[in-house]
């Protein structure tokens, strides 16, 4: 089924006001448009209950996962059909996004409790449309909902296909250049409050990653790897010399032998889950065929987009 068939003109809201409005106000406007413009109003559930469910989900954790897109949603036993609306806010609004950027696109979804897969499929199709920067710019500048619908229809994007890695990834926040030093890496990891960062070459291609584990391992004497206890050297500071003499070592000169945790953008959801769950990888960097970094999938992505939505 084409995305334009599901996301018809009545399910697109343009000109959404942003500024310093609250989440309750923004979601309230989206809900009114969806409620009044679809059969949701005939499901026998009030707007107030729907709004409470949507806001309750936001209180658990913001549904703004980065790149200017938020996915407020609710799953309810009381409804029998799936409803989705695309809201467009050209000026942007603060929505507690993971990358701290304002949100311009809202994908509001209300689905039956037992149809979580529809939530993922609809969301993935809209993300594919918005991942095209020309589509995004045209949608932000569109005069009305019909103009946006024409863009979606022209894209020819289909809903009914497998969920891929590119559909559930989130934007990667932060990276480090291959010529950076260990000191630079330590500062970057601290700046972004993360356990690892991708390393990009001068052309912006993925060249590996640097993690806190790598820093710790590099700072420890080689013989530590064969010890069963360090009780006899508990007062030793293995990092003192490291920070004094080796902090200017470049990442390009490190001999990191482990395989970088990457996955192809067109990998299926089952392949993603296999890599994270079976092979115990904390995160996966999503890359295209030219090794360009597209985004990242971590364990939270699976919990939030698959398990919590499911």
DRENROVEX-664265 format. One record per residue: residue in three letters; x, y, z of N, C-alpha, C in turn. Coordinates in steps of 0.02 Angstrom, whole numbers, padded with zeros to 5 digits, always signed. Layout:
BEGIN
alaXYZXYZXYZ ...
% end
This chain:
BEGIN
unk+00042-00060+00000+00000+00000+00000+00044+00062+00000 unk+00026+00110-00043+00065+00172-00046+00053+00214+00017 unk+00106+00248+00038+00101+00291+00096+00048+00345+00085 unk+00041+00370+00025-00007+00423+00010-00079+00400+00017 unk-00091+00334+00014-00158+00308+00024-00177+00310+00098 unk-00130+00292+00141-00143+00295+00213-00141+00366+00239 unk-00091+00405+00216-00082+00473+00241-00115+00521+00192 unk-00181+00521+00192-00217+00565+00146-00217+00637+00172 unk-00250+00681+00134-00249+00753+00150-00276+00768+00219 unk-00325+00729+00241-00355+00740+00308-00309+00720+00365 unk-00256+00684+00348-00209+00661+00399-00143+00699+00396 unk-00144+00758+00368-00085+00801+00364-00104+00870+00392 unk-00066+00894+00439-00079+00960+00469-00018+01004+00457 unk-00028+01057+00418+00026+01104+00404+00018+01167+00446 unk+00072+01206+00449+00068+01270+00484+00060+01264+00559 unk+00081+01209+00588+00077+01200+00660+00121+01253+00695 unk+00092+01288+00743+00128+01341+00778+00178+01311+00828 unk+00239+01338+00827+00291+01312+00872+00306+01361+00928 unk+00366+01388+00927+00386+01436+00979+00397+01402+01046 unk+00371+01432+01099+00382+01405+01166+00321+01368+01193 unk+00281+01341+01148+00222+01305+01170+00241+01239+01204 unk+00197+01215+01247+00210+01154+01285+00194+01092+01244 unk+00218+01036+01268+00203+00973+01235+00127+00961+01234 unk+00094+00977+01288+00022+00966+01292-00014+01007+01239 unk+00008+01068+01227-00024+01109+01176-00011+01082+01106 unk+00051+01063+01092+00068+01036+01026+00030+00972+01012 unk+00034+00924+01058+00000+00860+01048-00075+00870+01046 unk-00100+00918+01084-00172+00932+01083-00195+00954+01014 unk-00156+00998+00981-00173+01020+00913-00172+00962+00864 unk-00120+00920+00869-00115+00862+00825-00175+00815+00835 unk-00192+00804+00897-00247+00758+00912-00314+00784+00886 unk-00326+00849+00894-00389+00878+00868-00395+00866+00793 unk-00340+00878+00757-00342+00868+00685-00355+00796+00666 unk-00323+00750+00702-00332+00679+00688-00402+00656+00708 unk-00425+00679+00765-00490+00658+00792-00547+00684+00748 unk-00544+00747+00730-00598+00777+00691-00597+00757+00618 unk-00538+00739+00592-00532+00726+00520-00535+00653+00501 unk-00542+00608+00550-00544+00536+00536-00600+00503+00574 unk-00604+00437+00566-00655+00398+00601-00637+00386+00674 unk-00582+00414+00697-00563+00407+00767-00618+00433+00812 unk-00654+00484+00789-00708+00513+00829-00766+00465+00840 unk-00768+00412+00799-00823+00363+00806-00802+00300+00842 unk-00743+00301+00872-00717+00243+00907-00743+00237+00979 unk-00780+00288+01002-00808+00285+01069-00759+00301+01124 unk-00708+00339+01108-00658+00359+01158-00651+00435+01154 unk-00644+00467+01211-00643+00540+01213-00574+00568+01196 unk-00573+00630+01176-00509+00664+01163-00467+00668+01226 unk-00501+00680+01282-00464+00686+01345-00426+00622+01363 unk-00459+00565+01352-00425+00501+01368-00367+00489+01320 unk-00378+00506+01257-00324+00499+01208-00265+00543+01225 unk-00280+00605+01243-00227+00652+01261-00189+00628+01322 unk-00225+00602+01372-00192+00576+01432-00144+00519+01415 unk-00165+00475+01369-00124+00419+01349-00061+00442+01313 unk-00069+00491+01269-00012+00518+01231+00038+00553+01277 unk+00012+00592+01324+00056+00628+01370+00090+00581+01420 unk+00055+00528+01438+00084+00478+01483+00145+00446+01451 unk+00140+00432+01386+00197+00403+01350+00255+00453+01349 unk+00240+00517+01340+00293+00568+01338+00328+00574+01405 unk+00290+00564+01459+00321+00569+01525+00370+00512+01538 unk+00359+00455+01506+00406+00400+01514+00473+00418+01482 unk+00470+00446+01423+00530+00470+01387+00508+00505+01324 unk+00542+00559+01307+00523+00597+01248+00523+00554+01186 unk+00473+00563+01143+00470+00526+01080+00505+00563+01024 unk+00539+00619+01041+00580+00654+00991+00649+00622+00991 unk+00663+00582+00940+00724+00542+00939+00780+00574+00898 unk+00769+00636+00875+00822+00671+00839+00804+00686+00767 unk+00847+00728+00735+00839+00747+00665+00773+00783+00652 unk+00747+00817+00702+00688+00859+00692+00622+00822+00687 unk+00620+00758+00709+00559+00717+00704+00541+00690+00773 unk+00476+00692+00789+00450+00662+00850+00394+00614+00833 unk+00385+00563+00875+00337+00510+00861+00288+00499+00920 unk+00250+00550+00940+00202+00538+00994+00153+00483+00974 unk+00140+00437+01020+00096+00381+01003+00063+00351+01065 unk+00010+00314+01052-00025+00278+01105-00053+00214+01077 unk-00055+00162+01119-00086+00098+01100-00142+00084+01149 unk-00201+00071+01122-00260+00067+01164-00303+00006+01146 unk-00332-00025+01196-00378-00081+01185-00445-00057+01156 unk-00463+00005+01169-00530+00029+01152-00542+00043+01078 unk-00489+00046+01038-00499+00064+00968-00488+00003+00923 unk-00518+00005+00864-00515-00053+00819-00474-00040+00756 unk-00456+00022+00742-00418+00040+00683-00357+00081+00700 unk-00311+00086+00653-00250+00124+00662-00257+00194+00632 unk-00232+00245+00668-00237+00314+00645-00169+00348+00651 unk-00149+00381+00597-00085+00417+00596-00093+00485+00563 unk-00059+00534+00591-00060+00602+00564+00010+00630+00561 unk+00025+00665+00508+00088+00701+00500+00076+00775+00513 unk+00108+00802+00564+00103+00872+00580+00168+00908+00563 unk+00163+00967+00532+00223+01003+00510+00226+01071+00543 unk+00281+01084+00576+00292+01146+00614+00354+01181+00586 unk+00347+01224+00535+00405+01254+00502+00454+01289+00549 unk+00429+01324+00599+00473+01362+00643+00507+01317+00695 unk+00482+01258+00705+00511+01212+00754+00490+01227+00825 unk+00493+01175+00867+00474+01183+00936+00517+01137+00979 unk+00534+01160+01039+00574+01119+01085+00531+01062+01111 unk+00558+01000+01106+00519+00941+01124+00561+00889+01161 unk+00613+00912+01196+00658+00867+01233+00688+00813+01188 unk+00711+00835+01129+00740+00787+01082+00808+00762+01106 unk+00826+00701+01086+00889+00672+01106+00948+00714+01082 unk+00942+00744+01022+00996+00785+00996+00987+00859+01012 unk+00937+00875+01054+00924+00943+01079+00906+00992+01023 unk+00885+00967+00965+00865+01009+00910+00789+01016+00909 unk+00763+01073+00885+00690+01082+00883+00658+01033+00835 unk+00596+01015+00849+00558+00968+00807+00515+01007+00757 unk+00518+00985+00695+00477+01015+00642+00425+00967+00614 unk+00436+00902+00625+00389+00852+00599+00366+00807+00656 unk+00300+00800+00661+00270+00757+00712+00230+00702+00678 unk+00245+00640+00697+00208+00583+00672+00167+00556+00730 unk+00103+00577+00733+00059+00557+00787+00023+00493+00767 unk+00029+00441+00808-00002+00376+00793-00042+00351+00852 unk-00102+00326+00837-00144+00293+00887-00166+00227+00856 unk-00146+00172+00888-00158+00106+00859-00189+00060+00911 unk-00222+00007+00887-00248-00044+00934-00191-00078+00971 unk-00205-00103+01030-00154-00134+01072-00120-00193+01036 unk-00157-00229+00995-00130-00289+00964-00105-00278+00893 unk-00096-00215+00873-00073-00201+00805-00011-00156+00805 unk+00036-00172+00848+00096-00130+00854+00136-00128+00790 unk+00133-00182+00751+00172-00184+00689+00151-00128+00642 unk+00086-00110+00643+00063-00055+00600+00096+00010+00620 unk+00106+00020+00685+00139+00080+00709+00210+00085+00680 unk+00246+00030+00681+00314+00030+00655+00316+00039+00579 unk+00271+00006+00544+00270+00011+00471+00252+00081+00448 unk+00200+00111+00478+00180+00178+00458+00235+00229+00474 unk+00263+00222+00533+00316+00267+00553+00377+00261+00507 unk+00396+00200+00490+00454+00189+00447+00444+00219+00378 unk+00384+00213+00351+00370+00241+00284+00375+00317+00285 unk+00350+00349+00337+00354+00422+00341+00426+00445+00350 unk+00465+00407+00389+00535+00424+00399+00573+00419+00333 unk+00556+00368+00292+00589+00362+00227+00574+00423+00183 unk+00513+00447+00188+00495+00508+00149+00535+00568+00174 unk+00539+00576+00240+00573+00634+00269+00649+00629+00267 unk+00676+00569+00256+00748+00563+00252+00776+00594+00188 unk+00733+00606+00139+00752+00642+00079+00749+00716+00094 unk+00805+00750+00092+00808+00821+00112+00767+00865+00066 unk+00761+00848+00003+00719+00887-00043+00646+00881-00023 unk+00624+00821-00006+00555+00811+00018+00543+00852+00081 unk+00591+00852+00125+00584+00888+00189+00577+00963+00177 unk+00621+00990+00136+00618+01063+00122+00552+01081+00088 unk+00531+01040+00040+00469+01055+00005+00409+01051+00052 unk+00409+01002+00097+00354+00995+00145+00350+01055+00192 unk+00408+01079+00214+00409+01137+00259+00384+01200+00224 unk+00394+01204+00159+00374+01264+00121+00307+01256+00086 unk+00275+01200+00094+00211+01187+00060+00156+01234+00085 unk+00112+01253+00039+00058+01300+00056+00003+01268+00097 unk-00010+01204+00086-00065+01171+00121-00055+01095+00122 unk-00102+01060+00154-00097+00988+00162-00097+00952+00095 unk-00136+00977+00048-00140+00944-00017-00073+00945-00052 unk-00036+01000-00046+00030+01005-00078+00078+00954-00047 unk+00073+00944+00018+00115+00894+00051+00096+00824+00028 unk+00030+00812+00023+00007+00747+00000+00032+00732-00070 unk+00033+00782-00113+00059+00772-00181+00132+00751-00180 unk+00171+00781-00135+00241+00762-00128+00248+00688-00107 unk+00206+00670-00058+00208+00601-00033+00186+00552-00088 unk+00134+00570-00124+00109+00527-00178+00162+00519-00233 unk+00195+00574-00250+00246+00572-00302+00305+00529-00281 unk+00320+00525-00217+00377+00486-00193+00367+00411-00206 unk+00305+00389-00209+00290+00319-00222+00309+00272-00165 unk+00321+00298-00106+00343+00256-00050+00287+00209-00028 unk+00306+00146-00018+00259+00095+00003+00265+00082+00078 unk+00210+00060+00108+00210+00045+00180+00226-00028+00193 unk+00197-00073+00154+00200-00143+00170+00264-00176+00145 unk+00319-00166+00182+00381-00201+00169+00417-00211+00236 unk+00472-00246+00236+00508-00260+00298+00534-00196+00330 unk+00537-00196+00397+00569-00143+00433+00645-00152+00426 unk+00679-00100+00405+00751-00104+00394+00789-00063+00446 unk+00854-00072+00447+00896-00035+00495+00887+00040+00488 unk+00882+00064+00426+00875+00136+00415+00809+00163+00442 unk+00760+00118+00453+00695+00140+00478+00694+00150+00554 unk+00738+00115+00590+00736+00120+00662+00798+00154+00691 unk+00845+00174+00649+00904+00208+00674+00886+00279+00698 unk+00929+00306+00739+00923+00376+00759+00985+00413+00736 unk+00982+00479+00732+01042+00516+00711+01100+00504+00760 unk+01160+00499+00734+01219+00494+00776+01238+00563+00800 unk+01243+00571+00865+01260+00636+00895+01334+00635+00911 unk+01373+00672+00873+01444+00676+00885+01485+00625+00847 unk+01546+00643+00830+01595+00599+00799+01664+00629+00811 unk+01715+00593+00789+01783+00617+00798+01823+00600+00735 unk+01870+00645+00717+01910+00634+00658+01966+00585+00669 unk+01988+00553+00615+02038+00501+00621+02107+00529+00642 unk+02118+00593+00632+02181+00624+00651+02181+00648+00724 unk+02124+00640+00758+02118+00662+00827+02164+00621+00873 unk+02180+00650+00930+02222+00616+00979+02179+00581+01032 unk+02212+00540+01073+02177+00508+01128+02148+00559+01176 unk+02183+00614+01185+02158+00667+01228+02094+00696+01198 unk+02094+00707+01132+02034+00732+01098+01976+00683+01107 unk+01992+00618+01100+01940+00567+01106+01910+00567+01176 unk+01952+00572+01227+01928+00573+01296+01882+00633+01307 unk+01901+00690+01281+01860+00751+01289+01794+00744+01252 unk+01796+00714+01192+01735+00706+01153+01686+00658+01187 unk+01712+00603+01213+01670+00555+01248+01638+00588+01309 unk+01676+00629+01343+01649+00666+01400+01597+00717+01378 unk+01611+00752+01324+01565+00804+01299+01496+00775+01283 unk+01496+00716+01248+01433+00687+01226+01405+00636+01275 unk+01439+00627+01332+01415+00580+01383+01398+00512+01353 unk+01444+00485+01315+01431+00421+01282+01489+00373+01292 unk+01476+00310+01278+01527+00259+01288+01572+00251+01228 unk+01547+00270+01168+01589+00264+01108+01568+00317+01057 unk+01614+00331+01011+01601+00379+00958+01628+00352+00892 unk+01594+00366+00836+01621+00344+00772+01681+00387+00752 unk+01727+00355+00716+01785+00390+00689+01773+00399+00614 unk+01776+00461+00589+01765+00475+00519+01830+00498+00487 unk+01841+00477+00424+01901+00500+00389+01889+00569+00359 unk+01938+00594+00321+01933+00662+00295+01876+00670+00245 unk+01851+00615+00217+01794+00618+00171+01727+00603+00205 unk+01729+00596+00270+01667+00584+00308+01645+00512+00308 unk+01690+00466+00289+01672+00395+00289+01689+00363+00356 unk+01650+00313+00373+01659+00278+00437+01724+00239+00435 unk+01767+00250+00486+01832+00216+00489+01840+00174+00552 unk+01788+00168+00591+01792+00130+00653+01762+00170+00710 unk+01775+00149+00770+01750+00187+00828+01800+00184+00884 unk+01793+00231+00930+01836+00234+00989+01790+00232+01050 unk+01805+00191+01098+01762+00183+01156+01800+00197+01220 unk+01762+00204+01274+01793+00211+01340+01835+00149+01356 unk+01811+00091+01335+01848+00029+01345+01917+00033+01312 unk+01919+00062+01251+01983+00068+01216+02031+00112+01256 unk+02005+00167+01283+02047+00212+01322+02074+00176+01384 unk+02029+00140+01418+02050+00104+01478+02103+00051+01461 unk+02091+00013+01407+02136-00041+01388+02204-00014+01368 unk+02204+00042+01333+02267+00071+01310+02307+00097+01369 unk+02273+00120+01421+02307+00148+01479+02334+00097+01528 unk+02312+00034+01521+02335-00017+01567+02398-00052+01542 unk+02443-00070+01587+02502-00109+01566+02480-00175+01534 unk+02520-00201+01487+02502-00261+01451+02490-00321+01496 unk+02529-00327+01551+02525-00387+01592+02459-00391+01630 unk+02421-00335+01634+02358-00336+01670+02309-00386+01639 unk+02314-00396+01574+02266-00439+01540+02268-00511+01565 unk+02325-00532+01594+02333-00602+01616+02324-00610+01691 unk+02305-00556+01725+02296-00560+01798+02226-00582+01817 unk+02221-00619+01871+02156-00639+01898+02134-00593+01955 unk+02182-00557+01983+02167-00509+02037+02219-00453+02034 unk+02200-00395+02058+02247-00339+02061+02255-00315+02133 unk+02238-00359+02180+02240-00338+02250+02309-00316+02272 unk+02361-00346+02241+02429-00329+02261+02453-00262+02232 unk+02415-00234+02185+02434-00169+02157+02376-00121+02161 unk+02335-00128+02211+02272-00090+02215+02284-00015+02219 unk+02341+00007+02242+02354+00078+02248+02391+00107+02188 unk+02405+00066+02139+02440+00090+02080+02392+00131+02037 unk+02418+00183+02005+02379+00225+01959+02403+00212+01888 unk+02370+00165+01852+02395+00147+01786+02386+00202+01734 unk+02345+00252+01749+02331+00303+01699+02376+00365+01706 unk+02413+00368+01761+02453+00428+01772+02504+00438+01716 unk+02542+00386+01701+02592+00391+01648+02559+00401+01580 unk+02503+00365+01571+02466+00369+01507+02446+00441+01492 unk+02417+00474+01540+02393+00542+01527+02451+00592+01520 unk+02507+00575+01548+02563+00621+01543+02600+00614+01477 unk+02609+00552+01454+02653+00541+01396+02619+00519+01332 unk+02559+00487+01337+02529+00457+01277+02464+00491+01254 unk+02447+00545+01286+02383+00575+01269+02381+00605+01200 unk+02439+00618+01170+02441+00648+01103+02447+00595+01048 unk+02443+00532+01067+02442+00478+01017+02380+00485+00974 unk+02387+00480+00908+02331+00489+00863+02291+00424+00856 unk+02226+00432+00844+02184+00373+00836+02206+00331+00776 unk+02231+00365+00724+02252+00329+00664+02311+00283+00678 unk+02348+00297+00733+02406+00257+00750+02390+00200+00798 unk+02329+00198+00824+02311+00145+00870+02300+00080+00832 unk+02313+00026+00864+02304-00040+00833+02243-00074+00866 unk+02184-00050+00848+02123-00078+00875+02102-00136+00831 unk+02105-00197+00857+02096-00256+00816+02023-00278+00810 unk+01980-00256+00855+01911-00281+00853+01873-00255+00792 unk+01824-00293+00772+01783-00274+00715+01735-00218+00735 unk+01732-00164+00697+01686-00109+00715+01614-00131+00711 unk+01571-00108+00756+01501-00131+00757+01458-00094+00705 unk+01462-00115+00643+01423-00083+00590+01370-00130+00564 unk+01320-00101+00532+01269-00140+00498+01245-00101+00438 unk+01227-00136+00386+01204-00104+00324+01136-00071+00334 unk+01125-00016+00300+01062+00020+00305+01003-00022+00284 unk+01013-00071+00239+00958-00113+00216+00953-00180+00252 unk+00987-00186+00308+00980-00246+00350+00910-00248+00379 unk+00882-00308+00385+00814-00314+00411+00814-00308+00487 unk+00754-00298+00513+00746-00293+00585+00772-00355+00620 unk+00760-00414+00592+00784-00475+00624+00861-00477+00625 unk+00893-00451+00573+00966-00449+00572+00992-00400+00625 unk+00957-00345+00635+00976-00296+00686+00971-00328+00755 unk+00914-00360+00769+00904-00392+00834+00955-00447+00845 unk+00971-00484+00793+01021-00538+00799+01089-00509+00820 unk+01109-00454+00789+01174-00425+00804+01176-00398+00876 unk+01122-00366+00897+01121-00335+00964+01110-00387+01019 unk+01063-00432+01007+01045-00480+01060+01091-00541+01060 unk+01098-00573+01002+01137-00635+00999+01212-00623+01003 unk+01235-00572+00967+01307-00558+00968+01326-00506+01021 unk+01276-00485+01060+01288-00443+01119+01325-00378+01102 unk+01302-00344+01050+01331-00279+01032+01287-00224+01062 unk+01319-00178+01098+01281-00125+01131+01250-00077+01082 unk+01283-00067+01025+01257-00022+00974+01283-00043+00906 unk+01250-00017+00854+01270-00030+00785+01271+00036+00748 unk+01325+00049+00713+01328+00107+00669+01301+00088+00601 unk+01251+00125+00577+01219+00109+00513+01256+00146+00458 unk+01280+00108+00408+01319+00138+00354+01290+00117+00287 unk+01302+00158+00236+01280+00140+00169+01336+00104+00132 unk+01326+00088+00069+01375+00048+00032+01441+00085+00022 unk+01441+00152+00030+01502+00191+00023+01535+00206+00091 unk+01511+00172+00142+01536+00179+00211+01519+00248+00242 unk+01471+00282+00213+01448+00344+00244+01406+00328+00304 unk+01419+00362+00360+01382+00350+00421+01313+00383+00416 unk+01260+00343+00424+01191+00368+00418+01158+00379+00486 unk+01175+00338+00534+01143+00343+00600+01168+00288+00645 unk+01133+00277+00700+01154+00228+00749+01092+00193+00778 unk+01100+00130+00793+01049+00091+00827+01081+00065+00891 unk+01051+00081+00948+01076+00053+01010+01022+00011+01043 unk+01037-00015+01101+00988-00058+01135+00925-00019+01152 unk+00932+00045+01167+00873+00086+01181+00828+00091+01120 unk+00859+00095+01060+00818+00099+00999+00773+00038+00993 unk+00799-00020+01010+00759-00081+01006+00705-00080+01060 unk+00723-00061+01120+00674-00058+01175+00619-00008+01159 unk+00639+00052+01137+00589+00105+01127+00547+00093+01065 unk+00578+00075+01009+00541+00071+00947+00509+00003+00935 unk+00537-00048+00966+00510-00115+00954+00472-00141+01015 unk+00506-00146+01072+00476-00178+01130+00422-00134+01163 unk+00436-00069+01171+00387-00025+01202+00329-00013+01154 unk+00344-00006+01089+00291+00004+01041+00252-00059+01028 unk+00283-00116+01043+00250-00180+01027+00202-00201+01081 
% end
